[in-house]
Amino acid sequence: MRTQKIALLSFVFFVGITAYGQSDDGRIRLCDDVEIRQLAEGVWQHTTYFDIEGYKHVPANGLIVIDNKNAMMIDLPWTDEQTGVLFDWVEEKQDATIKKIVPTHWHIDSSGGLAEAHRRKAESFAFVKTVELLKADSKPAPVNWFTDRLSLSCGGVRVELAYFGPGHTVDNIVAWIPTKNILFGGDLFRTRNARNLGNLAEADVKSWPETLKKVKQAYPKAKVVIPCHGPYGGMELIDHTVRLCNKN
């Protein structure tokens, strides 16, 4: 049986965590541990916070894509309760319904709210290895899976999912929104102020730079690049992560 506990402890070393409640233009707090921020028309970043063994308010990012009455969530919050808050916000404030969800890897900061999302009747998708790892750990797992690439629609917006190889984990994928030039990489990308790669218990550091090279080549038009933890940026986040790999 696998455990996610060790992997979680790594977050505090590479995120560059700031105190909760720090002012940030454009952020909207939905409750004590859930924030949202609009990145583009119909695209919101959600950031949720979780306490880990003495470390408070560890942030994790995800996306919500909205088009008309349709919504999709890329990466779920840490908990079912946080997931419910976001589902409610989309319904009550955006007059839409989250119909599709995608965890970009199997750890709790990406898949923690799967049970609540399923309870809300959202259709779930993930890379095949993510499904296998969650089932092996006796966790809720997505119903639908893919082996290489998958294109999903959210109303009239297309979201492309792709696996380029191992990195932080063996199952980390990216999500690309071509009409917005937004690339979400989850834990495959490190934020610009990360000083190391964090916990490497499940990482393939040797393959990681090559995986990132393929990602960069596939999406040269990416303007907004989003990691799982910490502030978003541009392509420099990918370059920085490669440098961290080479230093390891």
C-alpha positions in Angstrom: 0.0 0.0 0.0 1.4 3.4 -1.0 1.3 6.4 1.2 1.1 10.1 0.3 2.3 11.4 3.7 6.0 11.5 2.8 5.4 13.3 -0.5 3.3 15.9 1.2 6.2 16.9 3.6 8.2 18.0 0.6 5.9 20.9 -0.2 7.3 23.2 2.4 10.8 23.0 1.0 10.0 24.2 -2.5 6.8 26.2 -2.5 8.1 29.4 -0.9 5.0 29.5 1.3 3.7 32.9 2.3 1.5 33.7 5.3 -2.1 33.0 4.6 -4.1 36.2 4.0 -1.3 38.0 2.0 -2.8 40.6 -0.2 -2.9 39.7 -3.8 -4.9 41.7 -6.3 -7.7 39.8 -7.9 -7.9 37.0 -5.4 -11.3 36.3 -3.9 -11.6 34.3 -0.6 -14.6 32.0 -0.6 -13.8 30.7 2.9 -10.8 30.4 5.2 -9.0 27.8 3.1 -10.4 28.4 -0.4 -9.4 31.3 -2.8 -10.1 31.9 -6.5 -8.5 34.3 -9.0 -9.5 34.9 -12.6 -6.7 34.3 -15.1 -8.7 34.9 -18.3 -12.2 35.1 -19.6 -13.8 31.9 -18.4 -10.7 30.6 -16.6 -10.2 30.7 -12.9 -7.3 29.5 -10.7 -8.4 27.9 -7.4 -6.0 27.8 -4.5 -6.8 25.7 -1.4 -4.9 25.4 1.8 -4.1 22.4 4.0 -2.2 21.9 7.3 0.6 19.3 7.2 2.4 18.1 10.3 2.9 21.5 11.9 3.0 23.5 8.7 -0.1 25.6 8.2 -1.9 26.7 5.1 0.1 24.8 2.4 -1.3 26.1 -0.9 -2.2 24.0 -3.9 -3.5 25.3 -7.2 -6.0 24.1 -9.8 -8.1 25.5 -12.6 -11.8 25.9 -13.3 -12.8 26.4 -16.9 -16.3 27.9 -17.5 -18.2 28.3 -20.8 -21.9 29.1 -20.6 -23.5 26.5 -18.3 -20.5 24.1 -18.5 -17.5 24.0 -16.2 -14.5 21.7 -15.8 -12.1 21.4 -12.9 -8.4 20.6 -13.5 -7.0 19.3 -10.2 -9.2 19.0 -7.2 -8.6 20.5 -3.8 -7.1 18.7 -0.8 -10.5 17.8 0.7 -14.1 17.0 -0.1 -15.2 20.0 1.9 -13.1 22.4 -0.2 -14.3 20.8 -3.4 -17.9 21.3 -2.3 -17.2 25.0 -1.8 -15.9 25.4 -5.3 -18.8 23.4 -6.8 -21.2 25.6 -5.0 -19.5 28.8 -6.1 -19.6 27.8 -9.8 -23.3 27.0 -9.5 -24.4 30.0 -7.4 -22.1 32.7 -8.8 -21.3 31.5 -12.3 -24.6 29.9 -13.1 -22.8 26.8 -14.4 -22.1 23.2 -13.3 -18.8 21.4 -13.0 -19.4 18.4 -15.3 -15.9 17.1 -15.8 -12.9 16.8 -13.4 -9.3 15.9 -14.1 -6.6 15.2 -11.4 -3.1 15.6 -13.0 -1.5 13.1 -10.7 -2.5 10.8 -7.8 -1.4 12.8 -4.8 -4.0 14.3 -2.4 -3.3 17.9 -3.5 -4.6 16.9 -7.0 -7.2 14.2 -6.2 -8.3 14.7 -2.6 -11.8 15.9 -3.5 -12.7 13.1 -5.9 -15.3 11.5 -3.6 -17.3 14.8 -3.4 -16.9 15.5 -7.1 -18.4 12.0 -7.9 -21.2 12.7 -5.4 -21.9 15.8 -7.4 -22.2 13.6 -10.5 -19.1 15.0 -12.2 -17.5 12.8 -14.9 -13.9 12.1 -14.0 -10.9 11.6 -16.3 -7.2 10.8 -15.6 -4.1 9.2 -17.1 -4.2 5.5 -16.7 -1.4 5.3 -14.2 -3.1 7.8 -12.0 -6.2 5.6 -11.8 -4.0 2.5 -11.0 -2.1 4.3 -8.3 -5.2 5.6 -6.6 -6.9 2.2 -6.7 -3.7 0.6 -5.3 -3.9 3.1 -2.4 -7.6 2.3 -1.8 -8.6 5.9 -2.7 -11.4 7.1 -4.9 -10.3 7.0 -8.6 -11.4 8.5 -11.8 -13.8 6.5 -13.9 -12.4 7.3 -17.3 -8.7 7.0 -18.3 -6.4 7.6 -21.2 -2.9 6.4 -22.2 -1.3 9.3 -24.0 -3.5 12.2 -24.9 -7.1 13.3 -24.5 -9.0 16.3 -25.7 -12.1 17.3 -23.6 -14.6 20.0 -24.3 -16.1 22.4 -21.8 -18.9 24.0 -23.8 -17.0 25.5 -26.7 -13.6 25.5 -25.0 -11.2 22.7 -25.7 -8.8 21.4 -22.9 -6.0 19.1 -24.0 -4.5 16.6 -21.6 -1.2 14.9 -22.3 1.4 12.7 -20.7 5.0 13.4 -21.7 6.8 11.2 -19.3 7.8 10.9 -15.6 9.0 13.7 -13.4 7.8 14.5 -9.9 5.8 11.3 -10.2 5.4 8.6 -12.8 1.9 9.8 -13.7 2.1 13.6 -13.9 0.2 15.1 -16.9 -0.3 18.6 -18.2 -3.5 20.5 -19.2 -3.4 23.0 -22.1 -6.1 25.5 -23.0 -5.1 26.6 -26.5 -7.5 29.5 -26.9 -6.2 31.0 -23.7 -2.5 30.1 -24.0 -2.7 28.7 -20.5 -0.6 25.6 -19.4 -1.2 23.8 -16.1 1.5 21.5 -15.1 0.7 20.6 -11.5 3.7 19.2 -9.6 5.6 18.7 -12.9 6.5 22.4 -12.6 8.2 24.2 -9.7 7.5 27.8 -8.9 10.1 30.4 -9.7 11.2 30.7 -6.0 11.7 27.0 -5.4 15.2 26.2 -4.2 15.1 22.4 -4.8 12.9 19.7 -6.1 11.5 18.7 -2.7 10.8 15.1 -1.9 12.1 12.7 -4.5 10.6 9.5 -3.1 8.6 8.9 -6.3 10.5 11.2 -8.7 12.4 10.2 -11.8 14.9 13.0 -11.7 16.9 11.5 -14.7 13.8 11.6 -17.0 12.3 14.8 -15.6 14.3 17.3 -17.7 13.5 15.4 -20.9 9.9 15.4 -20.0 9.9 19.1 -19.5 11.7 19.6 -22.8 8.9 17.8 -24.6 6.3 19.9 -22.8 8.1 23.1 -23.8 8.4 22.0 -27.4 4.7 21.0 -27.5 3.4 24.4 -26.2 5.7 27.2 -27.4 2.7 29.7 -27.3 2.1 29.2 -23.5 1.9 32.6 -21.8 0.6 31.5 -18.4 2.3 28.5 -16.8 0.8 27.2 -13.6 2.5 25.0 -11.0 0.6 23.1 -8.3 2.2 25.1 -5.6 3.1 28.8 -5.6 2.7 31.7 -8.0 2.1 31.1 -11.7 4.5 32.6 -14.3 5.7 31.9 -17.8 8.0 29.5 -19.5 10.7 30.5 -17.0 9.0 28.1 -14.6 9.9 25.2 -16.8 13.4 26.4 -17.3 13.8 26.8 -13.6 12.6 23.3 -12.9 15.1 21.9 -15.4 17.9 23.8 -13.6 16.8 22.3 -10.3 16.9 18.8 -11.9 20.4 19.4 -13.2 21.6 20.6 -9.8 20.3 17.5 -8.0 
